[in-house]
Amino acid sequence: MLTGNTLILLFAAMAVVALIGVQTSFAILHDRAVTAAGPMRSLESLETALADKRMALSDIENELGERRKALANIADVQADYDATKRQLDELNAEWLQKDERRDEIRTIREEIEAEIIQKQTIDAELASARADLDAVHDRLAAAERLFALNDEMRKEQAALETKIAEMRSEAMKLSEAQERVQRLETLAHELDRDVARTEGLQQAAAAQLAEVQENLTAERQATAAAHSEFTQVAARIAAAEERARAVDSEITALEQRQSFLMAQVARMEDDVAEAGGKDAPSREEAVAERLKELTTLPPVLAHMRTWKNRAAENEGEAVQRVLQRLDQNGLHYDRRIVYAFHTAMKTNDTTQMAVLAGISGTGKSQLPRQYAAGMGIGFLQVPVQPRWDSPQDLMGFYNYIEKRYRPTDMARALYHLDMLNNPSSEFEDQMMMILLDEMNLARVEYYFSDFLSRLESRPPVNRVSDKALRKDAEIELEIPMPRGMDAPRIFPGYNLLFAGTMNEDESTQSLSDKVVDRANVLRFSAPKTIRTTSQKGTIAEPEALSANRWRSWIKPVSAVENEPAVVEGVDRMVNLMKGFKRPFGHRLGRAIMSYVANYSSFEQTRDLRVPLADQVEMRLLPKLRGIEVEDGNDHAFSELISFVDEKLRDDQLAKAIEESIRSAKEGSGQFVWNGVSR
């Protein structure tokens, strides 16, 4: 069914079409009138000429009559007659031609008259159409007024409905109020009956109140006394706590003193044993006994002894094997994450470790474990405990009662992989990765800061044999030794790779700036989709990777330090961090260049923007933690996003930065890097 508005629009459209047809007919008639104007003017001139000829014909006929009268001279008259006859024939011929022209003009006149009649008909239709159009316009105007009136009526209806609802609500309230009034009246009658009872009770209560006031006065006095006693007790507790802190300090000092004294006792016992003669154990036997557990092969190295040596291969093949192993274990990582972790491991001479951060269950521990197995590198997982507060928790301690050093598996692995201080090691050409699992359960700077400084103090690879240069990098074990003998030292060489995982929840600590400056931080964001992990086929046993081959894959910083794109990118990063008031120095700049130099060696294309974007993600963004996103840093964040998106062409990273900024604005206002999903 067509509505009234649709019919009005349909009539208006038909009127417009009719008006267009009338205007087209007028245009055609005008063209025909212009075309017929020329023949009309020729017809008038022909009629004038025809009248002149008729007059001439009349004169000729008169003259012929006169000549007929003058037949006296027949010869002359005959000649004149012949001439006149010829002239008459010419006039008749011309007259005949005029008849044809007249017929043509008559036809044109008839056509013009027909066109005029048609024009009059069209004029009448046009007048009718114009009248209809005016009527349509009037109806449209009326319809618009009706629509406006309808809208106003709807608004009034809505207002009325609102008022009706309010009135209904008020009516309900009034009804409820009436019910309450009735209940209150009933209650008032009941209260009147109770008042009498209450007055009697009031008198009794007054007596009780007087007694209660007396008791209250006594209680207040007792409370004042108790408060005074509480103040004294609080003061005694504060004094006791202060004494407890002093006792703790004394206990710590005593423990240190005890360690020192026990070390002296151990040395004195050694001296006594040496002076005791044949029954005392030799110095070598005493040292061997103290180092017995340290020299014991840890399980991880015992397992590595069974590995076959891997045949020579290039770096690309090795990385492909890692990807295949991850897939066989049902682990799904973007290739770029695997490439980034591999490159972070290669740069352990300029960046001491890689940290994998994020929420629990995102595969932070599995990536280094399966990477090491796929590469043919030993893997030792060190679970960090919340109570750790010293390097001894990482390396072990000397038990003065047992007179034996109690090393951790990490200390034993480091001892056997140190070919410089342990020439008898059978792992000269093998490598190992050490993973500090959940490293931020305790304060990292308490137990790992000294070790990290040792790693940073290592001399270049080609100069590690110089004992004087590597002295600051060596770890001296706290083991009392016989007089004249030095305690064992361990050099953490470049055949060791260090990684760590950190969860982010209320039970963990944040990384210190010292650790962030010396680590590539890969942040695992929450997964977009949940995938199942199922093993595919038989997974091959690892094959040992040669340490020398690993070193052959590492490229020096000089490979890219003159690349314009790298220099410009690092300079831009320096300026960006200055804008955030978080500048960095030459060490971090060279570490970024080292990462870029070692990234593209297994890629088919050499796009330096990819590793530069990785370094923005792993080195710069973790340093921005805690910055106010709206405290004058809007421009700096805009510059950072522009650099990542337009210069480095990493739109995923740019969007992730924007998302972290948005989360900060909706939350605490402080920037926290949430990672990027790839």
C-alpha positions, 0 to 999 in steps of 0.5 A: 500500500502506498502512503500519502507521502509516497503518492504526493512525491509520485504526483510531483514527479509526474508533473515535472515529467509533463513540464519537461515534455511541454518545454520540449514541444515548445522548442520543436515548434519554435524551430519549425517557425524559424524554418518556415519564416523564409518561405513566408517571406518569399510567398509575399514577394511572389504574390507582389510579382504576380500582381504586377504580371497580371497588370502587365497582362491586362495592358498587353490584352488592351494593346492586342485589341488595339492592334487587332483593330489596326489590321490594316498593315497585317504584316506589321501586325503579324510580326507584333502578334508573334512577338506578343504571343511569344511574350504571352507564352513566356508569361504563361510558363512563368505563371505555371511555375508560380502555380507550383510555388503557390501549391508549395506555399499552400502546403506550408501554410497548412502545416503551420496552421496544424502546428499552431493548432497543436501549439494551442492544444499544448498550451492548454495542456501546459496550463492544466499541468501548471495548475496541477503542479501548483496544486502539488506544490500546495499539497507538498507545503501542506504535507510539510506543515502536517509533518512539522505538526506531527513532530510537534504532536509527537513531542507533546505526546512524549511529554504527556506520556512523561507527565502521565508516568510522573502522575502515575508515580505520584498517584502510587506514592499518594496511595502508598502515603494514604496507606502509611497515614492509615498505618500511622493513625493505627500506630498513633493509637497504639502509641497513645496506649504505650505512652502511659506505659512508657511514662512509668518505665521512664521513671524507672529508666531515670533511676537506672540512667543515674546509675549508668551515668555513675558507672560511665564516669567510673568507666571513663576514668578506667579508660583514661587509665587504660589509654595512659597504660596503652601509650606507655606500652606503645612506647615500650613496643617502639623501643623494643622494635628499635632494640630488635632492629639493633639486635638484627644488625648485631646478629648480621654483624655477628654472623659476618664476624662468625664467618670471618672467625670460622674462616680464621679457624679453618686456616688455623686448623689447616696450619695445625694440620700442616704442623701435625705431621704425617697423620694430617691430610695434605694441602691438596687433599684438603683443597680437593675435599673442599671443592669436591662438590664443585668439581662434580659434574652437574646433571645438565653437563652429564646429559650433554656428554651423550650428545653427538656433535652437529655437522657443519651448517650455516646460521639460517639452517640452524634457525630453521631447525629451531622453528621446526622444533617449536612447531613439533612441540605445538608451540606457536611463536611468530618468526619475528619473535624467534629471530629477535630472541636468537639475535639477542643471544648472539649479542651477549658481548654487548648485551649481557642477557635477554629478559622475557616478560609478560603475564604467566602462561604465554610461553616465556620459559618454553621459548629459551628451552626449545631454542637451546635444544634446537640449536644444540646448546645446553640448558640450565633452568635456575628457579629464583626464590623470593628469599634470595638476597645475595650472590651466595643464593646464585653460586653457593656458599662454604659450610665451615662446619663440614669444611666443604663448599656447597655449590649450586648447579649453576656454579658447577656448570660455570666451573666446568665450562671455564676452560681458562681456569679449568684446563681439564674441562671436556666441554671446551667447544660447547655452549650453555644457556642459563635461564633465571626463571621468574627472576623478579620474585626477588630483588634482582640487584640483590643477588644478580647485580654483582654477577651482571657487573662481572659479565659486563667487565669481560674483555673482548673475545680475542683477549680473554686469555690475558689474566690481568684483563679478565681479573675484574670479570672473574668470580672468586669463590668464598672458600678458605684456602691453605696459606699461600693458595688462592681461592678458586676463580671462575670466568663466565666466558662467551660460551655462556648465554644468559636469559631470564623470565619475569611475571608481572603481578603483585608478588613480583619486583620491577627490574632496576635500570641497571638490568634494563640497560644491559638486557634486551627485554622481549615483552609477551602480550596476552594472546589474541586467540587460545591455541592447543599445544600438541606434539607432532611426530618424534622429536630428535635428540639435540646435537651439540653446536660448536662454540667456534661455529657460533662465534663465526655467526657473530658480526662486529658493530663495524658492519653497520656503524657507517650505514646511514639508516642505522646512524640516523635511526640511533640518533633519532632514538637518542633525541626521542629519549632526551625528549622523555628525559630518559637519555642513554649513553654510548654503551646502549647505542653500540648495543643497538648497533650490534643487534642490527648488525647481527639480525640480517645475517639469516634474512633473505632481505636486508631491511634494517628497519626491522631490527631498529624497530625491535630495539625500540620495543626491547630497549627504549619502551621498557625505560619509559615505565612510570612516565606520565602520559599527559604531563607534558609528554604528549609531544614526545609520545607522538614523535615516538609513534611517528618514528615507528610508523612512518620511518620504521614502517612497523604499524603493529608496534605503533598501534601497540604503543598507542594502546599502552598510552590509552590504557595508561590514560584510563588507569593510573596515568603512568606509561607501562609497556604492555607488549605487541601481538604479532 
